[in-house]
Amino acid sequence: STAPPAHAEQLVLHHKFIKTKRIVTDRALVLENATHGFRRPNILDVKLGVRLWADDAPAEKRARFDKITAETTHASHGFRVAGMRVWQGDEAPRGGHVDADGYKIYDKNYGREEIGVDNVADAFREFIGAGREAGVDEELGRLVAQAFLAEVEEARRVLESVETRMYSSSLLFIYEGDGKALREAMEEATHVGQRAATNGDAKTNGVPEATTNGASIEELVNVNGDADEDGDEDEEVLPKIYSVKLIDFAHAEFVPGQGPDENSLRGIRSVAEILRGIGEEEVVNGKKSSA
């Protein structure tokens, strides 16, 4: 018989090594793609805190981060927009701030130079409303804002109940940027929620009812939360609607006896206040419109 090429034999040996190599440890990390399951994920990174540096930061880093705080909404609101992208649709002209995949890109300078004390809420309106051409209309935008608010309030409740410190952590917001897919996912979530209620399986998290086009925020939050949890492979996989995650823990620790992390909580409360306002207004092309 013909012997396999040398490189093929090496690959086989390498594969055998990979399969049998074991790492002895009682700790492990599982990496997750937060955008998995979305067709056209719109993404917003909100950097939290007034103070951005940890206790072990050198003087140069402290001075640099303090300058960022003083010049941005970190000082006034406890957060800044670190960057975001919003899908503009298949027909959107490419070029400029719109990349080859049709996403409008807002880089780090957007939150530092274009967003200030007087227009900080406009960044969230832009995030939720700038996808109008992709089919994300006013009612979908309101539902997304209200669902985001429910998750941010839950994050607030959790952080108020623990004694931690996190510096330069972020809230990562994602929602389905394809308006047609978003509406279909919301409708499916509504049907699942209604079936669960009929079967006596519905959960309540104290989320206020705010029904639009048949979808309640409670149903969206509960069903979308279930979609994020690991389950049996045979279970129905629902399309993703939105996601809110607390990320970036390079400088995080538990501090027993020192109380909640008011540095991060200031930003979270500010974000909640902004989302609460947006959820009660119409969002058209990133601008506020009277309801």
N, C-alpha and C positions, 0 to 999 in steps of 0.2 A: 504494500500500500504506500501511497505517497505521504511523506511526512508533512505536517502542517508547517507553514512559514514560521520562522523564529518569532516574529512579532505576535503571531496568533498564540503560540505557546506561552509567551510572556503574559498576554492578556488573560489566558486561562488561569495561570498561576496567580496573577494579581487578583482575579475574581475570587479564587479559592481563599486567598488571604483575607480579602474584604469580608467574605461570608463567615469566616471562623474567628476573626479578630474580635476580642471582647475587651471592653473598657470597664474596669472595676470602679464604680462610683455610686454614691447614694444620691447624687444630684444630677439633673439633666435639664436641658432647655429644648423646647420644641419650637421651631421657627414656623411662623404662620404668614401666609400671604393675605393681608387684610382685604384685598380687593377680589379675592377668589369668589366666583359666583355672580359677580356683576358683569353685565354686558359692556357698559360704558361708565365706569366708575368716576364720579366727580369727587375730588378730594380736597380737603381743607385741613391744614396743620396750624393749630393755635398753640403758641408757646406760652406757658403759664408762669406767673410769678412777677413780683416786683423786684426782688433780689434774685439774680440768676446764677450766682456762684455758690459753690459749696464751701464748707469751712476750710478745706485743704487747698483751696485755689490760691495760686501765687498772686502777689500784689498787682502784677501787670494784667492778669486776667480779670481780677476784680475791677480794676479801673476801666478796662475795655467794656466789660459787661455793664458796669454802672453808667457808662456813657450811652450805651444802647438803651438802657432803661429810661434815662433822662430825656432822650430824644424821641421816644416812641410812646405808644399807649400802655407800655408796661407800667409807667409811673402813674397814669391816671386810672387805668382799668385793671391792672394786674395781669395783662396778657397782650400779645401782639399777633397779628397774622403773619406766620412765617412763610407761607406760600400756599398756592392752591391752583387747581385746574378745573375747567368746566367744559364739557363737551358741547360743541356748537352744531352738531348734526352732520350728516353725510355730504350735504350740499354746500357747507360753509367754505368760503375761499380759504386756501391755505396760504401761509406766509405771515410775516409780522409776528404778532403774539400768538397766532394759531399754528400749532405744529402739524406735522404730516398726518397725524391720526385724527385731526379735527378738534383737538383740545385747545382752548384758550389758556395760556400759561401766565400765571401771576407769580413772579419770582420773589425772592426775599426783599427786594427793594420796594415792592408794592406796599408791604406792611410797614416799612420804615420811612418811605418818602411820600406816599400818596394817601396813607391812612393816618389820621390824627384824632385828637379829642373830639372834634366837631363832627366827624363823619365815620366814626368807627363802626357804627351799625350798618353803614352802607356796604362794608366788606361782606357781611353776612347776607345782605340783600343781593349783592352781586353774585355770591356763591350760589344762592338758591334761585335767583331770578334770571341770571345771564344765559340760561339754557333754554330760553323761550323758543328759539328756532329749532331746538331739538325736541320740542314737544312738552317741555316741563312748564305747564301753564300755572295760573294763579292758585287754583285749588290744590294742585299737586304740591306747589311750593309751600302753601300753608300747612298741609299735612306733614311734609318733611320737617318743617320748622318745629311743629308741635311734637313730633316724634323725637327729634333731637333734644328738645327741652326736657321731655320725660327722662331721657337717658342722662342728661347733664345733672338734673335734679337728683337722680339716683347716685351719681358719682359724688355729688355734694354731701348727701346723707352718709355715704360710706366714709368719706374722708373726715367728716365731722365726728365720727365715732371711733377713729383710731388715732394713735399718736405717732405720726411719721413726719419726715422732712424729705421733700423732693425738690431738686433745683433743675431748672430748664427742662422739665417734663412737658408733655404736650397732650392736648386733646386732638385726636384724629377723627375727623368727620368724613364719612363716605355716604353717598347715595347714588342710586341708579340714574345716570344721566340721559338715558334713552327714554323719552317721555312715554312712548307706547309701551315699552317693557315695564316701566315704573307703574303705569296705571294697571297693567295686567297683573303685576305682582301684588299690588295693593288689593285688587279685586279678589285674587286667589286667597290672600291673607284674610280678607273679610269672610269668605266662604268657609275657610278652615276654622276661624274663630267662632262663626255661627254654629258649625257642626260640633265643635268642642262644647259650646254652651248647651246645645241640645243634649249632648251626652253627659253633661254634668262635669266636664273636665276643664272648664274655663278657669283661668287664674285671674286674680285681681291684684293689682299693685298700687291701688289708690290713684291711678292715672285718670284725670278728668276726661269725660266723654266730650268729643269735639267732632261730630260726624260730618263728613263731606263726601257726597257721592257714594254713600253707603259704607264707607270705611271709617271705623272709629279708631282713635289714637290708641285706646286700650288694646284693641285687636291687633293693630300694627305692631305695637311694642311687644306684646306677648308672643305673637307668632314669629316675628322677626328675631326675637331673642332665642326662641327655640331653634331657629335655623342656624344660630351661631354655636350651639352646643353639640358636642360629640354624641352620637347615638348609634343605634344599630344600622348596619348597612342596608337593611331591608326597609327602613323607614323612608317615608316620602321626603324628598329633598325639595324644599320650596325655593322659588327664585328670591334672590336677595333684594331688599328694599333700601335699607340704610344700615349704617353701623357707626357707633361712637366708641372709641377705645382710648384709654389712657396709656400713653407710650413714653419711651425714653427714660429709663431708670438708671442711667449711669451714675447719678448722684442721688441715691435714695437710701433711707435708713429708718428703722424704728427708733423712737426716742421716748421710752417709757417715762412718764411723769412730767413731760414737757407740753402736753396738750396737742390739739389738732394742728395741722399745717395751714395756718392762716395765710401764709404767703401764696400758696397755690389756690387756696379757697377763695381768695379775693378775685382772682381771675375767673374761676369757675362760676362764682355768683354773678360777675359782670356779664359773662357769656349767657347765663340763664336769663338775666334781665333783658338782654337784647333779643334772644330767641322768643321770649314771651311776647314782646312787642311785635315782632315780625309775624308770629302766629296769629295775631289779631288784625293784620292788615293785608292788603293785596300787594303782591310783589310782581312787578312788571318790568322786564328788561333790567333788573338790578336796581330799580328805583321804587320809592314808596308811592302808593296810590291810595286814595281814600276809599274805604270799603263802602 
